[in-house]
């Protein structure tokens, strides 16, 4: 919650450019190698319409909470063994918070930050 409160949306948007090789971010956007990330925060894991997820991801219960997103982005293969996500991980907690705050804003009604 503290990192998210201090996160910088502009830095997160800049970081997301690396993700654009595999993901789209716009409402109704197409899936690419990875699913569209519009409204990802609090979405049920493995539920982007029309995307063919790995068995590991479809078997994962829960939703993409702020903590789950941070853990996945830190080390996708440790968080979810069997994932096809090619990202090696974002080691910096501050960089992950920036990206997550940017992703949070990609929604008609962004979810409240923890503690708000």
C-alpha positions in Angstrom: 0.0 0.0 0.0 2.8 2.4 0.8 4.7 1.7 -2.4 1.4 2.1 -4.4 0.7 5.4 -2.7 4.1 6.7 -3.8 4.0 5.2 -7.3 4.4 7.4 -10.4 1.8 6.8 -13.1 4.0 8.3 -15.8 6.9 6.0 -15.0 4.4 3.1 -15.0 3.1 4.1 -18.4 6.7 4.3 -19.7 7.4 0.8 -18.2 4.3 -0.6 -19.9 5.8 0.1 -23.3 8.0 -3.0 -22.8 4.8 -5.0 -22.3 3.2 -3.7 -25.5 5.1 -6.3 -27.5 2.9 -9.0 -26.0 -0.2 -7.1 -24.6 -2.6 -4.4 -25.5 -4.1 -2.0 -23.0 -7.1 -0.4 -24.6 -10.7 -1.2 -23.8 -11.9 -4.0 -26.1 -8.3 -4.4 -27.4 -7.2 -7.6 -29.1 -5.3 -10.3 -27.3 -1.8 -10.7 -28.6 0.8 -13.2 -27.4 -0.5 -12.2 -23.9 -4.0 -11.1 -23.0 -5.4 -7.6 -23.2 -4.7 -5.9 -19.9 -7.6 -3.4 -19.8 -9.3 -3.6 -16.3 -6.8 -6.2 -15.1 -6.8 -5.1 -11.4 -9.2 -7.3 -9.4 -10.1 -9.3 -12.5 -10.4 -13.1 -12.0 -7.1 -14.7 -13.0 -7.2 -16.4 -16.4 -10.4 -14.8 -17.6 -9.6 -12.4 -20.5 -12.2 -13.2 -23.2 -10.9 -15.1 -26.1 -7.4 -15.7 -24.7 -5.9 -19.2 -24.5 -4.2 -19.3 -21.2 -1.7 -21.9 -20.0 -3.1 -24.7 -17.9 -1.2 -23.3 -14.9 -3.0 -20.0 -15.2 -6.5 -21.4 -15.8 -6.0 -23.6 -12.7 -5.0 -20.7 -10.5 -7.8 -19.5 -8.3 -8.4 -15.9 -7.2 -8.1 -12.5 -8.8 -5.4 -10.1 -9.8 -5.1 -8.2 -6.5 -2.4 -5.6 -6.1 -0.4 -8.1 -4.2 -0.9 -10.9 -6.7 0.1 -8.6 -9.6 3.2 -7.5 -7.7 4.2 -11.1 -7.0 3.6 -12.2 -10.5 5.5 -9.3 -12.0 8.4 -9.9 -9.6 8.9 -13.5 -10.8 6.2 -14.9 -13.0 7.6 -18.5 -13.0 7.9 -18.6 -9.2 4.4 -17.2 -8.7 2.9 -19.5 -11.2 5.0 -22.5 -12.3 4.0 -23.5 -15.8 3.1 -20.0 -17.0 4.0 -19.1 -20.5 4.8 -15.5 -19.5 8.2 -14.7 -20.9 9.0 -11.8 -18.6 12.0 -12.6 -16.4 10.6 -10.4 -13.7 10.7 -6.8 -12.4 13.0 -6.9 -9.4 12.4 -3.4 -8.2 9.3 -3.1 -6.0 9.0 0.6 -6.8 9.1 -0.2 -10.6 6.4 -2.8 -10.1 4.3 -0.3 -8.1 4.6 2.3 -10.9 3.4 -0.3 -13.5 0.6 -1.5 -11.3 -0.7 2.0 -10.7 -0.7 2.6 -14.4 -2.5 -0.7 -15.0 -5.0 0.2 -12.3 -5.9 3.3 -14.3 -6.9 1.2 -17.3 -10.5 0.8 -16.4 -13.8 2.7 -16.6 -13.8 2.7 -12.8 -10.3 2.1 -11.4 -10.2 0.0 -8.2 -9.4 1.9 -5.0 -5.8 1.7 -3.8 -5.3 -0.4 -0.6 -6.1 1.6 2.5 -8.3 4.1 0.6 
